[in-house]
Amino acid sequence: MVSSSRKIGHMKGQHASSNTNKSLVCLLIVAFSFSSTTVFFISPKIAKSIIALENMDMGSSEIITKPNEKKKTPANSGEPRSSISDLVTWMISGTDKDANTQHDAFVRMLDSPSTEGFEFHPGSLKLTHSQTLQRCKVPNALLKHVQGGRGPGSGVRVTFSDKHKLAYVMLPKSGSSTARHMLKTAFHATEGRKSLQHISFEKGGDMEGYEVLTFIRDPLKRFYSQYDEAYVRTAPWQKSENDYYIDPDTKRQRKPHPFPYLFDNIHSYRDYEDVFCKRKNRKDCIFGETQEDGTLTSRFERFVSEYDGRDPFDVHLTLQTPMLSSEDGAPLHITQIYNTTDSEGGWKRISKQFHGENTTLGQKDGDVIAGRSYPRRFNSDLVSVNTQRRICELVLLDYCCLNLPLPEVCRGKHYHQSSDDGSKRELFCVFSPRDGIQPGILPSST
């Protein structure tokens, strides 16, 4: 993984000036084209810094680095002409977009185990969600998310239709209730296990010709729903499929809860309701907005602070990327990924793809159901900015591997580096040919 201080130099024109930094005598130059601009970069084995493609002075042939100046951007453009994310996009694509060729030196670099990586912003790649996922590798530190998720990939439980050659991977708290309803009513799909290993989709394989779909959700918003679900499912009064259940008669607990303070003075679901609902009737508590005074929110914030993000104590806390990965962290064969921010539009596109242009969704006025949508039990309006930023750090894997932009609250230099100088930096992603896409910062307890 590349260090936070690593930078990339920028060549102007076709040749470097003779007064280029002479200390970089072993410079490996790899040329490729981005639009009309030719970019060069230094071998990671030699370079001590990588600059995110700064200003290009087209009238000069020298390498110019101006760390104290803002980037110059073309007129009427909100972004620079070239960036690290352009480079990573090009590397993942594997071809020169202009000449449709690959440079020999570039190929050698890809094959070199010394290539450490390139940093880029989450959501900045010019790739689809599924294209990005296919170049992602879940880090070893987060493999417990895989083990608690989908399993080896040779027998993933999916909703599928053999008639339409369609399989759908359900992700908890990512529109799965809507998906289950749509697949049952519009595709007459059933649930079962299918191999989502890439070899199964090759010619003659069991999944040849299948499309594999899923919906994803903004990781920060999803985390709120994950927590609410995990809270109830692991509560001491919840008997069914709960390792942390406490027998009310014997007071014996099957397994100590890792965060027992979450349930202090809350011994039943009714006690829980009393915290977030000033009861008039049962329906008010199910569908009414939370009325909690911050008790639940303060416990949520403590949990976020202490949770290291590496060992989810309930499957509903599992990140999305590991649930789309095999047991070794490699991606499963997922061909189309939609976003719940446009659930209706996604389902309309899916329906047209498999049923034809004139199809309808079978819903009143063409609407897609919202699924099980209960109000938040803790008051999310009370969640502090620092807690939201901490959540983004915990779920950075999903932002990187699903090519999702960070929410505004999580952008900026708010995160501690591994160095001892106390400096902070932005959240970032890393791509290397050896390890694929990974989060640049791994979560740890605070």
C-alpha positions in Angstrom: 0.0 0.0 0.0 1.3 3.4 -0.9 2.1 5.8 2.0 0.1 9.0 2.4 3.1 11.1 1.4 3.7 9.4 -1.9 3.3 11.7 -4.9 3.2 11.5 -8.7 5.2 13.7 -11.0 3.9 15.2 -14.2 5.7 15.4 -17.5 4.9 18.2 -19.9 5.3 17.5 -23.6 7.0 14.5 -25.1 10.5 14.7 -23.4 11.9 15.6 -20.0 14.2 18.5 -19.6 17.9 17.9 -18.9 17.5 19.6 -15.6 14.9 17.1 -14.3 15.7 16.0 -10.7 19.0 14.1 -11.2 18.5 12.1 -8.0 15.8 10.0 -9.8 18.4 8.4 -12.1 16.6 5.0 -12.3 13.4 6.6 -13.4 11.0 4.1 -15.2 8.8 6.1 -17.5 5.5 4.6 -18.6 3.6 6.5 -21.2 -0.1 6.4 -21.8 -2.8 8.7 -23.2 -5.6 10.5 -21.4 -7.6 12.5 -23.9 -5.0 14.8 -25.6 -2.6 14.8 -22.6 0.3 12.4 -22.3 1.1 11.6 -18.7 4.2 10.0 -17.2 4.7 8.5 -13.8 7.6 7.2 -11.7 8.1 3.6 -10.7 6.7 3.1 -7.2 9.8 1.2 -6.2 12.0 4.3 -6.8 9.7 7.3 -6.3 9.4 8.7 -2.7 6.3 10.7 -3.5 3.3 10.7 -5.7 1.6 14.0 -6.6 -2.0 13.9 -7.8 -1.2 15.1 -11.4 -0.8 18.8 -10.6 -0.6 21.8 -12.9 0.5 21.3 -16.4 2.4 24.2 -18.0 2.0 23.3 -21.7 4.7 25.8 -22.7 7.4 24.0 -20.7 9.1 20.7 -21.0 10.2 20.6 -17.3 8.7 18.7 -14.5 6.9 21.3 -12.5 5.5 20.7 -9.0 3.7 23.4 -7.2 2.5 22.0 -3.9 1.4 25.4 -2.6 -0.7 26.3 -5.6 -4.1 25.2 -6.6 -4.6 23.0 -9.6 -5.3 24.8 -12.8 -8.4 23.4 -14.6 -9.6 23.9 -18.1 -12.1 26.6 -18.8 -15.7 25.7 -18.1 -14.6 22.5 -16.3 -15.1 21.6 -12.6 -12.2 19.0 -12.7 -8.7 18.8 -13.9 -8.1 17.2 -17.3 -6.3 14.3 -15.8 -6.1 12.8 -12.3 -5.0 9.7 -10.3 -8.5 8.3 -10.7 -8.1 8.6 -14.5 -4.9 6.7 -14.2 -6.5 3.9 -12.1 -9.5 3.8 -14.4 -7.2 3.3 -17.4 -5.1 0.7 -15.6 -8.2 -1.3 -14.7 -9.6 -0.9 -18.2 -6.3 -2.4 -19.5 -6.2 -0.6 -22.8 -5.0 2.8 -24.1 -8.2 4.7 -24.8 -6.7 6.5 -27.8 -4.5 4.0 -29.5 -6.2 0.8 -28.2 -2.7 -0.6 -27.3 -0.8 -1.3 -24.2 2.8 -0.1 -23.8 5.3 -2.9 -23.0 6.8 -1.0 -20.1 3.3 -0.6 -18.6 2.6 -4.3 -18.9 5.9 -5.0 -17.2 4.9 -2.7 -14.4 1.6 -4.5 -14.0 3.4 -7.8 -13.7 6.0 -6.4 -11.2 5.4 -7.4 -7.5 7.1 -4.1 -6.5 4.2 -2.0 -7.7 2.7 -0.7 -4.4 -0.3 1.3 -5.4 -2.0 4.5 -6.4 -4.3 6.6 -4.2 -7.6 7.9 -5.4 -10.8 9.4 -3.9 -13.8 7.1 -3.3 -16.3 7.3 -6.1 -13.9 9.0 -8.5 -13.3 6.2 -11.0 -15.0 6.3 -14.4 -16.2 2.8 -14.0 -19.5 1.1 -13.0 -20.1 -0.3 -9.6 -19.7 -3.8 -10.9 -16.5 -3.0 -12.9 -14.9 -1.6 -9.8 -16.0 -4.5 -7.6 -14.3 -7.0 -10.0 -10.9 -5.4 -9.2 -11.4 -5.3 -5.5 -9.9 -7.5 -2.9 -11.2 -7.6 0.7 -8.1 -7.1 3.0 -7.2 -9.9 5.4 -8.1 -7.6 8.3 -11.7 -7.6 7.1 -12.1 -11.2 6.1 -14.4 -11.9 9.1 -17.0 -9.9 7.2 -16.8 -12.5 4.4 -17.0 -15.4 6.8 -20.2 -14.0 8.3 -21.6 -13.2 4.9 -22.0 -15.3 1.8 -19.6 -18.2 2.2 -17.3 -19.7 -0.4 -19.1 -18.6 -3.5 -19.7 -22.1 -4.7 -23.1 -22.2 -3.2 -24.5 -18.7 -2.6 -28.1 -18.4 -1.7 -29.8 -16.2 -4.3 -33.2 -15.5 -5.8 -33.1 -16.8 -9.3 -35.1 -17.4 -12.5 -33.9 -20.1 -14.8 -36.4 -18.9 -17.4 -34.8 -15.4 -17.6 -31.3 -16.5 -16.7 -31.3 -14.1 -13.8 -29.9 -14.4 -10.3 -30.2 -11.8 -7.6 -27.9 -11.5 -4.6 -29.7 -10.1 -1.6 -27.9 -7.6 0.6 -29.5 -7.0 4.0 -30.6 -3.3 4.5 -30.0 -2.6 0.8 -33.5 -2.8 -0.6 -33.7 -6.6 -0.2 -37.4 -6.6 0.7 -38.3 -4.7 -2.4 -36.1 -7.1 -4.5 -37.7 -10.2 -3.0 -41.1 -8.8 -3.9 -40.2 -7.8 -7.4 -38.5 -11.0 -8.3 -41.4 -13.1 -7.0 -44.1 -11.1 -8.8 -42.4 -10.0 -12.0 -40.0 -12.9 -12.6 -41.6 -15.8 -10.7 -38.2 -16.4 -9.2 -37.4 -18.9 -6.4 -34.7 -19.0 -3.8 -31.9 -21.5 -3.8 -28.1 -21.9 -4.0 -26.1 -21.1 -7.1 -22.3 -21.0 -7.8 -21.2 -17.5 -8.3 -17.6 -18.4 -9.0 -16.4 -17.0 -12.3 -15.7 -20.5 -13.7 -19.3 -21.3 -13.5 -20.2 -18.6 -16.0 -17.8 -19.9 -18.7 -18.9 -21.8 -21.7 -20.4 -25.1 -20.5 -20.7 -23.9 -16.9 -23.8 -24.2 -14.9 -24.3 -20.4 -14.9 -23.5 -19.8 -18.5 -25.6 -16.9 -19.9 -26.8 -15.8 -16.4 -26.9 -12.2 -15.3 -26.2 -11.6 -11.6 -27.7 -8.5 -10.1 -27.8 -6.7 -6.8 -28.7 -3.4 -5.3 -26.3 -1.4 -3.0 -26.9 1.5 -0.6 -24.9 4.4 0.6 -22.7 2.8 3.4 -23.3 5.6 6.0 -27.1 5.5 5.7 -27.0 1.7 5.6 -24.9 1.6 8.8 -27.8 3.2 10.7 -30.2 0.6 9.5 -27.7 -2.2 10.1 -27.2 -1.1 13.7 -31.0 -0.9 14.4 -31.5 -4.4 13.0 -28.5 -5.9 14.8 -29.5 -4.2 18.1 -32.9 -6.0 18.2 -31.6 -9.3 16.9 -28.9 -9.6 19.5 -30.9 -8.2 22.4 -30.9 -10.3 25.6 -34.7 -10.9 25.3 -34.5 -12.1 21.7 -34.6 -15.9 21.9 -34.7 -17.0 18.3 -31.3 -17.4 16.6 -29.5 -15.2 19.1 -26.2 -16.2 20.7 -26.6 -13.5 23.3 -30.1 -14.5 24.6 -30.4 -14.4 28.5 -32.8 -16.9 30.0 -35.2 -14.9 32.2 -35.5 -17.8 34.7 -31.9 -19.0 35.1 -30.2 -15.7 34.0 -27.8 -17.8 31.9 -26.6 -16.2 28.7 -25.6 -18.3 25.7 -22.6 -16.0 25.0 -21.5 -12.7 26.4 -22.5 -9.7 24.3 -19.4 -7.7 23.1 -21.2 -4.4 23.9 -23.5 -5.2 26.8 -23.9 -1.5 27.8 -26.2 -1.1 24.8 -29.0 -2.8 26.8 -28.4 -1.3 30.3 -31.8 -1.1 32.0 -33.5 -2.5 28.9 -34.6 -6.1 29.6 -37.5 -6.6 27.1 -38.7 -5.2 23.9 -41.4 -3.3 25.8 -38.6 -1.6 27.8 -37.0 -0.7 24.5 -40.2 0.7 23.1 -40.6 2.8 26.2 -37.4 4.6 25.4 -38.2 5.5 21.8 -42.0 5.6 21.9 -44.5 7.4 24.2 -47.1 4.7 23.6 -50.7 5.3 22.6 -51.1 2.0 20.8 -48.8 -0.7 19.3 -49.1 0.8 15.8 -47.7 4.1 17.1 -44.5 2.4 18.2 -44.0 0.5 15.0 -44.5 3.3 12.5 -44.1 6.5 14.6 -41.0 8.6 14.6 -38.7 8.1 17.5 -39.2 10.1 20.6 -36.1 9.0 22.4 -34.2 11.7 24.4 -30.7 10.8 23.3 -30.3 7.7 25.5 -30.2 5.3 22.5 -28.1 7.7 20.4 -25.4 8.1 23.1 -25.1 4.3 23.3 -24.9 4.1 19.5 -22.2 6.7 19.4 -20.2 4.9 22.1 -20.5 1.7 20.1 -19.3 3.4 16.9 -16.3 4.7 18.8 -15.4 1.3 20.3 -16.3 -1.0 17.4 -13.2 -1.7 15.3 -15.2 -2.7 12.2 -13.4 -5.9 11.7 -15.5 -8.5 13.5 -19.3 -8.0 13.1 -21.2 -9.6 15.9 -24.3 -10.0 13.8 -24.6 -10.7 10.1 -26.6 -7.5 9.6 -23.4 -5.5 10.4 -21.6 -7.2 7.5 -20.3 -4.8 4.8 -21.7 -5.0 1.3 -18.5 -5.8 -0.5 -17.7 -9.0 1.5 -21.2 -10.3 0.8 -20.3 -10.0 -2.9 -17.0 -11.8 -2.4 -15.7 -15.4 -2.0 -14.2 -16.7 1.3 -10.7 -15.5 0.2 -11.9 -12.0 -0.4 -12.0 -12.2 -4.2 -15.1 -10.8 -5.9 -17.9 -13.1 -7.0 -19.3 -12.9 -10.6 -21.6 -9.9 -10.3 -22.6 -8.4 -13.6 -25.0 -5.5 -12.7 -25.1 -3.4 -9.6 -27.9 -0.8 -9.0 -28.2 1.9 -6.3 -31.1 2.1 -4.0 -31.1 5.9 -4.5 -33.0 5.1 -7.7 -34.7 1.9 -6.8 -37.6 2.5 -9.1 -35.5 3.4 -12.1 -33.3 0.4 -11.5 -36.2 -2.0 -11.4 -37.7 -0.4 -14.6 -34.4 -1.0 -16.4 -34.2 -4.6 -15.1 -37.8 -5.2 -16.2 -37.2 -3.8 -19.7 -34.0 -5.8 -20.1 -35.7 -9.1 -19.4 -39.3 -8.4 -20.4 -39.0 -6.0 -23.2 -39.5 -2.3 -23.8 -43.2 -2.2 -23.3 -43.3 -4.0 -20.0 -44.7 -2.6 -16.8 -43.6 -3.4 -13.2 -47.0 -4.8 -12.3 -47.4 -2.2 -9.6 -50.1 0.4 -9.2 -49.1 3.4 -11.3 -45.8 1.6 -12.0 -44.4 2.3 -8.5 -41.9 0.0 -6.8 -42.7 -0.9 -3.2 -40.5 0.6 -0.5 -40.1 -2.6 1.4 -40.0 -2.8 5.2 -39.4 0.8 6.1 -39.5 1.5 9.9 -38.4 4.8 11.4 -35.1 4.9 13.1 -35.3 3.8 16.7 -32.4 6.0 17.9 -32.5 9.7 17.0 -30.1 10.0 14.0 -30.5 13.8 14.1 -28.5 13.8 17.3 -25.6 11.8 15.9 -22.5 14.0 16.0 -20.4 14.9 13.0 -17.4 13.0 14.5 -19.5 9.9 14.8 -20.6 10.1 11.2 -17.0 10.5 10.1 -16.0 7.5 12.2 -18.7 5.4 10.4 -17.3 6.4 7.0 -13.9 5.1 8.2 -15.5 1.8 9.3 -17.3 1.3 6.0 -14.6 2.7 3.7 -14.2 -0.7 2.0 -17.7 -0.3 0.5 -17.0 3.3 -0.6 -13.8 2.2 -2.4 -14.9 -1.2 -3.9 -18.3 -0.1 -5.0 -17.1 3.3 -6.4 -19.4 5.4 -4.2 -18.6 9.0 -3.3 -18.2 9.9 0.3 -21.0 12.0 1.9 -20.0 15.6 2.3 -19.6 15.3 6.1 -16.8 12.7 5.6 -14.8 14.7 3.1 -11.7 16.6 4.2 -8.7 16.0 6.3 -10.3 14.5 9.4 -8.5 11.2 9.8 -5.3 10.3 11.6 -2.4 8.9 9.7 -0.2 6.1 10.9 2.6 8.6 11.5 3.3 10.0 14.9 3.2 13.6 14.0 -0.5 13.9 14.7 -1.3 15.1 11.2 -4.6 14.2 9.6 -5.6 13.4 6.0 -8.6 12.5 3.9 -10.1 9.0 3.5 -8.7 7.4 0.4 -8.6 4.2 -1.7 -5.6 2.4 -3.1 -5.2 0.4 -6.3 -2.3 -1.9 -7.1 -2.1 -4.6 -9.8 -1.1 -7.1 -7.1 -3.8 -6.4 -4.5 -6.5 -4.7 -6.5 -8.7 -1.9 -5.0 -8.6 -1.7 -1.2 -9.4 1.0 1.4 -6.4 3.2 2.1 -7.2 3.4 5.9 -8.2 0.3 7.8 -10.6 0.8 10.8 -9.3 0.4 14.4 -10.8 1.0 17.8 -10.5 4.7 18.9 
